């Protein structure tokens, strides 16, 4: 048996959590900095600020221009990027292993020495407006945000991460600086590293480039948003486009290790690939759509299980009917032993393949720290998957799909009277 590769962990005197997982034979490495907060931590007047700030940290710093930041990483064939989520924000570098110090230096410069110049703020407002327009023009992107708005209503979970035109245009130099100081400090961060070097080197580089002090008396605020009520209703955004985009939502649980394991297996069987039930029964047998898949979403206090499809407006009602029929069949008859065995081997294979890349390891250990506060190894995850029983997965599926009706958000060229004929109740 291969030796278990442990995750090294320590907390520096300034409160910064440091994680490292070695990869002996990797030629690349990943360095990521996770902020322990995302858009859920915004007040109403700060809507979209985490995303706006993510953009701003790629602009000029005290020591580099934005062009010099980009050139320094791209010159060595690396990748520099960031993302804003509802519960965390991330910045990362992926590069060849001998550029580790460059990765640390660039991330440190971006996160702790931004200039926030007025002209850069104005420029980025325009950039984000164009980003909003790109989402609006892409129905497969728009329907996802539309779905969250409709199912979570006025809860922070239902707000678009990007913000609104009003909130973005209202950003000022003072407001973004205040927001930055409120959230960006070492105690509120995790640095996650994976690659072919030593723990000692990781610690040396972290201490060299991330030994910033926290503002006086500053401690992270653990903000837990109460689980919002889900609205199991139906909504249509009318657009004159060729395809009809469907987002269908059912029960989901908050994130915990076991839920992630079991829900992942359910999604694999139901809509995880070309061999899944939805793909085979709705696309292959009926020819009703081009794409159809399912995916779970997990948060600290709530969760969702979603099904996405794109079809023609003429086939939309039949497509939804068959999805509902599939869910109803699962609640009545469950999954088979063969389906569970195949899903287990699929999940174990996917996880093992993902572990080959340092950037995946870096993401994995960082997110485990944020959500679980502990580390589950590859072997732990394999054991967890193997341990799921048929009774357990069938009970979980019954709880997940055992509602009287589902939520439906759609974008397409359909009248309200046509849309009214699409069912969201089982057995109708």
C-alpha positions as CSV (number, residue, x, y, z in Angstrom):
1,X,0.0,0.0,0.0
2,X,1.2,3.5,-0.9
3,X,2.2,5.6,2.1
4,X,-0.4,8.2,3.2
5,X,0.6,11.7,2.2
6,X,-0.2,13.9,5.2
7,X,-1.2,17.5,5.1
8,X,1.1,19.7,7.1
9,X,-0.5,22.5,9.1
10,X,0.5,25.3,11.3
11,X,-0.8,28.7,12.4
12,X,1.8,31.6,12.4
13,X,1.9,34.1,15.3
14,X,-0.1,36.6,13.1
15,X,-2.9,34.0,12.9
16,X,-2.3,33.0,9.2
17,X,-3.1,29.3,8.7
18,X,-0.5,27.5,6.5
19,X,-1.2,24.2,4.8
20,X,1.1,22.1,2.7
21,X,0.9,18.8,0.9
22,X,4.0,17.5,-0.8
23,X,4.0,15.9,-4.3
24,X,7.4,14.3,-4.8
25,X,7.4,13.9,-8.5
26,X,5.4,17.0,-9.6
27,X,7.1,19.5,-11.9
28,X,4.5,22.2,-11.2
29,X,3.2,23.6,-7.9
30,X,0.1,25.5,-6.7
31,X,0.0,28.3,-4.2
32,X,-3.4,29.6,-3.1
33,X,-4.6,32.2,-0.6
34,X,-8.1,31.7,0.7
35,X,-10.0,34.5,2.4
36,X,-12.5,32.9,4.8
37,X,-15.3,35.0,3.6
38,X,-17.3,35.6,0.4
39,X,-20.4,37.5,-0.7
40,X,-22.6,36.2,2.1
41,X,-20.5,38.4,4.5
42,X,-21.6,41.6,2.6
43,X,-24.1,44.0,4.0
44,X,-26.8,45.3,1.7
45,X,-24.8,48.4,1.0
46,X,-21.7,46.3,0.2
47,X,-23.4,44.1,-2.4
48,X,-20.8,42.9,-4.9
49,X,-17.8,44.3,-3.0
50,X,-16.0,41.0,-2.5
51,X,-16.1,40.4,-6.3
52,X,-15.1,44.1,-7.0
53,X,-12.2,43.8,-4.6
54,X,-11.0,40.6,-6.2
55,X,-10.7,42.6,-9.5
56,X,-9.0,45.5,-7.8
57,X,-6.3,43.3,-6.2
58,X,-5.0,42.5,-9.8
59,X,-4.4,46.2,-10.3
60,X,-1.3,48.3,-9.4
61,X,0.4,47.7,-6.1
62,X,3.0,49.8,-4.2
63,X,5.8,48.0,-6.1
64,X,4.3,46.8,-9.4
65,X,1.9,47.8,-12.1
66,X,-0.9,45.4,-13.1
67,X,1.0,44.7,-16.3
68,X,4.1,43.8,-14.4
69,X,2.1,41.5,-12.2
70,X,0.7,39.7,-15.2
71,X,4.0,39.6,-17.1
72,X,6.0,38.2,-14.1
73,X,3.7,35.1,-14.0
74,X,3.1,34.6,-17.7
75,X,6.8,35.0,-18.5
76,X,7.4,31.7,-16.7
77,X,4.3,30.0,-18.2
78,X,2.3,30.3,-15.0
79,X,-1.3,31.0,-14.2
80,X,-2.5,33.8,-11.9
81,X,-6.2,33.9,-11.1
82,X,-8.9,34.6,-8.5
83,X,-12.5,33.7,-7.8
84,X,-15.2,35.0,-5.5
85,X,-17.7,32.6,-3.9
86,X,-20.5,32.9,-1.4
87,X,-18.4,31.7,1.5
88,X,-14.8,32.2,0.5
89,X,-12.6,34.2,-1.9
90,X,-9.5,32.7,-3.5
91,X,-6.3,33.9,-5.3
92,X,-3.8,31.5,-6.7
93,X,-0.7,30.9,-8.8
94,X,0.1,27.7,-10.7
95,X,3.6,27.5,-12.1
96,X,6.7,25.4,-12.5
97,X,8.1,24.3,-9.2
98,X,11.2,26.5,-9.2
99,X,9.0,29.6,-9.3
100,X,7.6,29.1,-5.8
101,X,9.2,32.2,-4.4
102,X,7.8,34.3,-7.3
103,X,4.3,33.0,-6.6
104,X,4.6,33.9,-2.9
105,X,6.0,37.3,-3.7
106,X,3.3,38.2,-6.2
107,X,0.4,37.0,-4.1
108,X,1.8,38.9,-1.1
109,X,2.2,42.1,-3.1
110,X,-1.4,41.9,-4.4
111,X,-3.1,41.1,-1.1
112,X,-1.2,43.4,1.2
113,X,0.0,46.4,-0.9
114,X,-2.8,47.4,-3.3
115,X,-3.0,51.1,-4.2
116,X,-6.8,51.4,-4.9
117,X,-6.3,54.4,-7.2
118,X,-9.4,56.3,-8.2
119,X,-8.7,55.9,-11.9
120,X,-8.3,52.1,-11.5
121,X,-11.6,51.9,-9.6
122,X,-13.3,53.8,-12.4
123,X,-11.8,51.5,-15.0
124,X,-12.8,48.4,-13.1
125,X,-16.4,49.6,-12.8
126,X,-16.5,49.5,-16.6
127,X,-14.9,46.1,-16.7
128,X,-17.5,44.6,-14.2
129,X,-20.4,46.2,-16.1
130,X,-19.1,44.4,-19.2
131,X,-18.9,41.2,-17.2
132,X,-22.5,41.7,-16.1
133,X,-23.6,42.2,-19.7
134,X,-21.7,39.0,-20.8
135,X,-23.8,37.1,-18.2
136,X,-27.0,38.7,-19.3
137,X,-26.2,37.8,-23.0
138,X,-25.4,34.2,-22.1
139,X,-28.6,32.4,-21.1
140,X,-26.8,29.4,-19.7
141,X,-24.9,31.7,-17.3
142,X,-27.9,34.0,-16.6
143,X,-30.3,31.1,-15.7
144,X,-28.0,30.0,-12.9
145,X,-28.1,33.4,-11.1
146,X,-31.8,33.7,-11.9
147,X,-32.4,30.3,-10.3
148,X,-30.6,31.3,-7.1
149,X,-32.5,34.6,-6.9
150,X,-35.8,32.8,-7.3
151,X,-35.2,29.8,-5.0
152,X,-33.6,31.8,-2.1
153,X,-35.6,35.0,-2.4
154,X,-34.3,37.9,-0.4
155,X,-31.8,35.9,1.6
156,X,-28.1,36.7,1.0
157,X,-27.8,33.3,-0.7
158,X,-30.1,34.7,-3.4
159,X,-28.0,37.7,-4.2
160,X,-25.8,37.7,-7.3
161,X,-22.1,37.5,-6.3
162,X,-21.2,40.2,-8.9
163,X,-23.5,42.8,-7.4
164,X,-25.9,45.1,-9.2
165,X,-25.3,48.0,-11.6
166,X,-26.3,50.4,-8.7
167,X,-24.0,48.8,-6.1
168,X,-21.0,48.6,-8.5
169,X,-21.3,52.1,-9.8
170,X,-21.6,53.3,-6.2
171,X,-18.1,52.0,-5.2
172,X,-15.7,54.7,-4.1
173,X,-12.1,54.8,-3.1
174,X,-13.1,55.3,0.6
175,X,-15.7,52.5,0.6
176,X,-13.5,49.9,-1.0
177,X,-10.5,50.8,1.3
178,X,-12.8,50.4,4.3
179,X,-14.1,47.1,3.0
180,X,-10.6,45.8,2.4
181,X,-9.4,46.7,5.9
182,X,-12.5,45.1,7.3
183,X,-11.9,41.7,5.8
184,X,-8.3,41.3,4.5
185,X,-5.8,40.5,7.2
186,X,-3.8,37.4,8.1
187,X,-6.1,35.9,10.7
188,X,-8.8,35.8,8.1
189,X,-6.7,33.9,5.6
190,X,-5.4,30.4,4.8
191,X,-2.4,29.8,2.5
192,X,-2.5,26.5,0.8
193,X,0.5,25.0,-1.0
194,X,1.2,21.8,-2.9
195,X,4.3,20.8,-4.9
196,X,7.7,19.2,-5.0
197,X,9.5,21.0,-2.2
198,X,9.8,20.8,1.6
199,X,7.7,22.0,4.5
200,X,10.6,24.0,5.7
201,X,10.7,25.9,2.4
202,X,7.0,26.6,2.5
203,X,7.4,28.0,6.1
204,X,10.4,30.1,5.1
205,X,8.6,31.6,2.1
206,X,5.4,32.2,4.1
207,X,7.2,34.0,6.9
208,X,9.2,36.0,4.4
209,X,6.2,37.2,2.4
210,X,3.2,36.9,4.7
211,X,4.4,38.2,8.1
212,X,2.0,41.1,8.1
213,X,0.5,42.2,11.3
214,X,-3.3,42.3,11.9
215,X,-4.9,45.6,12.5
216,X,-5.1,46.3,16.2
217,X,-7.7,44.2,17.9
218,X,-8.8,42.6,14.5
219,X,-10.2,39.1,14.7
220,X,-12.2,37.3,12.0
221,X,-16.0,37.5,12.4
222,X,-17.6,34.1,11.9
223,X,-20.8,35.1,10.1
224,X,-23.3,32.2,9.8
225,X,-26.3,33.1,7.7
226,X,-29.4,31.3,8.9
227,X,-30.6,28.6,6.5
228,X,-33.0,30.4,4.1
229,X,-36.4,29.1,3.2
230,X,-36.4,27.6,-0.3
231,X,-39.2,28.8,-2.6
232,X,-40.5,25.8,-4.6
233,X,-42.1,27.9,-7.3
234,X,-41.7,28.4,-11.1
235,X,-40.3,31.4,-12.9
236,X,-39.8,32.3,-16.6
237,X,-37.5,34.9,-18.1
238,X,-38.8,35.4,-21.6
239,X,-36.1,35.8,-24.3
240,X,-36.2,35.3,-28.0
241,X,-33.5,32.6,-28.2
242,X,-33.3,29.2,-29.8
243,X,-33.0,27.0,-26.8
244,X,-35.0,26.8,-23.6
245,X,-32.8,26.7,-20.5
246,X,-34.0,24.8,-17.5
247,X,-32.8,24.9,-13.9
248,X,-34.7,22.5,-11.6
249,X,-34.0,22.5,-7.8
250,X,-34.9,20.1,-5.0
251,X,-33.8,19.5,-1.4
252,X,-30.2,19.8,-0.4
253,X,-28.4,19.6,2.9
254,X,-25.7,21.9,4.4
255,X,-22.1,20.9,3.9
256,X,-20.6,18.1,6.0
257,X,-18.2,15.4,5.1
258,X,-20.8,12.6,4.9
259,X,-23.3,14.6,3.0
260,X,-20.8,15.5,0.4
261,X,-19.8,11.8,0.0
262,X,-23.4,10.5,-0.3
263,X,-24.8,13.4,-2.5
264,X,-21.9,13.0,-4.8
265,X,-22.8,9.4,-5.4
266,X,-26.5,10.3,-6.0
267,X,-25.5,12.9,-8.5
268,X,-23.2,10.5,-10.4
269,X,-26.0,8.0,-10.8
270,X,-28.7,10.5,-11.6
271,X,-26.9,13.0,-13.9
272,X,-23.2,12.7,-13.6
273,X,-22.2,11.7,-17.1
274,X,-23.2,10.0,-20.3
275,X,-24.1,6.7,-18.4
276,X,-26.3,8.5,-15.9
277,X,-30.1,8.0,-15.7
278,X,-31.0,11.5,-17.0
279,X,-28.6,11.4,-19.9
280,X,-29.7,7.9,-21.0
281,X,-33.4,8.2,-20.5
282,X,-34.0,11.8,-21.6
283,X,-31.3,12.5,-24.2
284,X,-30.4,9.1,-25.6
285,X,-33.8,7.4,-25.6
286,X,-36.1,10.4,-26.1
287,X,-33.8,12.8,-27.9
288,X,-35.3,15.7,-25.9
289,X,-32.1,17.7,-25.2
290,X,-28.5,18.2,-26.0
291,X,-27.2,18.6,-22.4
292,X,-28.6,17.5,-19.1
293,X,-26.8,17.0,-15.8
294,X,-27.2,17.2,-12.0
295,X,-25.0,18.7,-9.3
296,X,-25.2,19.4,-5.6
297,X,-24.3,22.7,-4.0
298,X,-23.2,22.8,-0.3
299,X,-23.0,25.7,2.1
300,X,-22.5,26.1,5.8
301,X,-26.2,26.3,6.7
302,X,-28.1,25.1,3.6
303,X,-27.7,23.2,0.3
304,X,-29.3,22.5,-3.0
305,X,-29.5,19.7,-5.5
306,X,-29.9,21.0,-9.0
307,X,-30.7,19.6,-12.5
308,X,-29.8,21.6,-15.6
309,X,-30.9,21.1,-19.1
310,X,-31.2,22.9,-22.4
311,X,-33.8,21.9,-25.0
312,X,-36.3,23.5,-27.4
313,X,-39.5,25.2,-26.1
314,X,-41.6,22.5,-27.8
315,X,-39.8,19.7,-25.8
316,X,-39.5,21.5,-22.5
317,X,-42.7,20.3,-20.9
318,X,-41.9,16.7,-21.8
319,X,-38.3,17.0,-20.6
320,X,-39.4,18.3,-17.2
321,X,-42.1,15.6,-16.9
322,X,-39.5,12.9,-17.5
323,X,-37.1,14.5,-14.9
324,X,-39.9,14.5,-12.4
325,X,-40.8,10.9,-13.3
326,X,-37.1,9.9,-12.7
327,X,-37.0,11.5,-9.3
328,X,-40.3,9.9,-8.3
329,X,-39.1,6.5,-9.4
330,X,-36.0,6.9,-7.3
331,X,-38.1,7.8,-4.2
332,X,-40.2,4.7,-4.7
333,X,-37.7,2.1,-5.8
334,X,-34.3,3.5,-5.0
335,X,-31.0,2.7,-6.8
336,X,-29.7,-0.7,-7.6
337,X,-26.6,-2.4,-6.2
338,X,-24.9,-2.2,-9.6
339,X,-25.6,1.6,-9.9
340,X,-24.1,2.2,-6.5
341,X,-21.0,0.0,-7.2
342,X,-20.5,1.9,-10.5
343,X,-20.9,5.3,-8.9
344,X,-18.4,4.4,-6.2
345,X,-15.8,3.3,-8.8
346,X,-16.5,6.5,-10.8
347,X,-16.0,8.7,-7.8
348,X,-12.9,7.0,-6.6
349,X,-11.4,7.2,-10.1
350,X,-12.2,10.8,-10.5
351,X,-10.7,11.8,-7.2
352,X,-7.6,9.8,-7.8
353,X,-7.1,11.4,-11.2
354,X,-7.6,14.8,-9.6
355,X,-4.9,14.2,-7.0
356,X,-2.3,14.1,-9.8
357,X,-2.4,17.8,-10.1
358,X,-0.8,20.1,-7.5
359,X,-3.4,22.8,-8.1
360,X,-6.2,20.3,-7.2
361,X,-4.4,19.3,-4.0
362,X,-3.9,23.0,-3.1
363,X,-7.7,23.6,-3.6
364,X,-8.6,20.4,-1.8
365,X,-6.7,21.1,1.4
366,X,-7.7,24.7,1.5
367,X,-11.4,24.0,1.2
368,X,-11.2,21.2,3.8
369,X,-9.6,23.7,6.2
370,X,-12.3,26.3,5.6
371,X,-15.3,23.9,5.8
372,X,-14.2,21.1,8.1
373,X,-11.2,22.5,10.0
374,X,-9.5,19.1,9.5
375,X,-7.9,17.1,6.7
376,X,-9.3,14.0,5.0
377,X,-6.7,12.2,3.0
378,X,-7.2,10.4,-0.3
379,X,-7.4,7.1,1.6
380,X,-10.0,8.6,4.0
381,X,-12.1,9.7,1.1
382,X,-11.9,6.3,-0.6
383,X,-12.9,4.6,2.6
384,X,-15.9,7.0,3.0
385,X,-17.1,6.3,-0.5
386,X,-16.7,2.5,-0.1
387,X,-18.6,2.6,3.2
388,X,-21.8,4.0,1.8
389,X,-24.5,1.4,1.8
390,X,-27.5,0.9,-0.5
391,X,-29.9,1.6,2.3
392,X,-28.0,4.8,3.2
393,X,-28.0,6.2,-0.3
394,X,-31.6,5.3,-1.0
395,X,-32.8,7.0,2.3
396,X,-30.8,10.1,1.4
397,X,-32.3,10.2,-2.1
398,X,-35.8,9.8,-0.7
399,X,-35.2,12.7,1.7
400,X,-33.7,14.8,-1.2
401,X,-36.4,14.2,-3.8
402,X,-39.3,13.5,-1.4
403,X,-41.1,16.9,-1.8
404,X,-44.5,17.4,-3.3
405,X,-43.0,19.7,-5.9
406,X,-39.7,21.1,-7.2
407,X,-38.5,24.6,-8.0
408,X,-38.2,25.6,-11.7
409,X,-36.4,28.6,-13.2
410,X,-36.3,28.9,-17.0
411,X,-35.0,31.2,-19.7
412,X,-36.4,31.0,-23.2
413,X,-39.0,32.1,-25.9
414,X,-42.2,30.8,-24.3
415,X,-45.5,32.5,-23.4
416,X,-46.8,32.5,-19.8
417,X,-49.7,30.2,-20.9
418,X,-47.2,27.7,-22.4
419,X,-45.0,27.9,-19.3
420,X,-48.0,27.3,-17.0
421,X,-48.4,23.8,-18.6
422,X,-44.9,22.7,-17.4
423,X,-45.4,20.8,-14.2
424,X,-43.5,21.2,-10.9
425,X,-45.5,18.7,-8.9
426,X,-44.9,15.0,-8.9
427,X,-47.6,12.8,-10.5
428,X,-49.1,15.7,-12.5
